């Protein structure tokens, strides 16, 4: 058995994914009046994302179960000890990553979230899951919170916040990514500049799409 598949985390994640499914349906109804083009514009915007994510403060904006399993497997197989996450939300992805750290023996996960109510929910979930001791939640704009006091080396980076900021967050963390470190970007299709960067071997990455909404990259230089 693993931390991921044992009590209390397994039942907590089942509950959180059920909540996420219900909230996603409500969110789709809320934005039903927006065209697909307008929704895509908001997701790609470097100026409107604060208002957009503020309107989504009650939505977990959860990763899929498959992506959660992928995160756990990547962190375990790479024997990750230091992880950085952009976009905590309700900590569903954080729980998967912290579970891997626990099963690796120890580690430290730094995650950033700008919505105060989500920070509170994340702390509750991490505490209930028995993993809060491995996680440092930095509240505020990730461009500031992740700009200093990171580990000398980072084994895994998860990008799951405002899509337009993916290249900027990568700029902050990239100097610390060790060779072989993984970078996972959820809904990366909304950040074409990011995709162009990691898909060019000249920029020091090997990259490929995973499932329908995740870009999986490995630092090679």
Secondary structure, DSSP 8 states (H G I E B T S, - for coil): --STTSTTHHHHHHHHHHHHHHHHHHHHHHTTTS-HHHHHHHHH-SSSHHHHHHHTTTS-----HHHHHHHHHHHHHTT--EEEEE--TTSHHHHHHHHHHHHHT--EEEEEE--HHHHHHHHHHHHHTT-GGGEEEEES-HHHHTSSS--SSEEEEEE-S-GGGHHHHHHHHHTTEEEEEEEEEETGGG-HHHHHHHT-GGGTEEEEEETTTEEEEEE--
